[in-house]
Structure formats: structure tokens, C-alpha cells
Amino acid sequence: MTEENQSALDFENWPPGQSLDETDVGLRAYITRIPEEQLARYDPSWTDKEVAEWDGNFKSDGGLMLVCCERDVGVPEFRRVLEEYIKLRDSR
């Protein structure tokens, strides 16, 4: 397994010891698969609408389209987890 693949798997179950539901794991898996060049364009100062447009996978009702999820994920949760991923990835 490559270091990048291991890093992605680690994030899917991150943070250690925290109880995660199926949606948490699915969201983290989704984020680890965003291409590096797209991640490089992310700007934390964007509005929720700009984040949704940047990602391109939000429905008109504001929820992220995820396979196998127990609950809706809106832009605020997506942004929080995305920024956690970027911070964790950059620290390695």
C-alpha cells in the first residue's frame, strides 16, 4: 500500500477514538479522493456557495451527494472536514 493510500485510509477513520457514523466515513473518503490540483485551488475565505460550486457535487437543496449516507452533509460540515484533511495532510 502506498503512503498516499495509507494516509487516505487513516483520514477515513480520523480522529482516532472518535465514534464515526457511516456518513462521517463516507465524507472523509470522498474528500481524500479530491484531486490535488483541485485542493490547491481551495480558498477558506470562500462563501458556502463558492465552496459548493468549487466542489461541484452539491444538490440544489444544499446537501452533498454521497453514496451510502445516513444524513445530509451541508457545506459547513464539508468545509470543516475538508480543512481538517488539508491540515492533517500538510502536517505529514
Helices and strands as residue ranges (DSSP letters): H 3-12, H 22-32, H 36-41, H 48-55, H 75-90
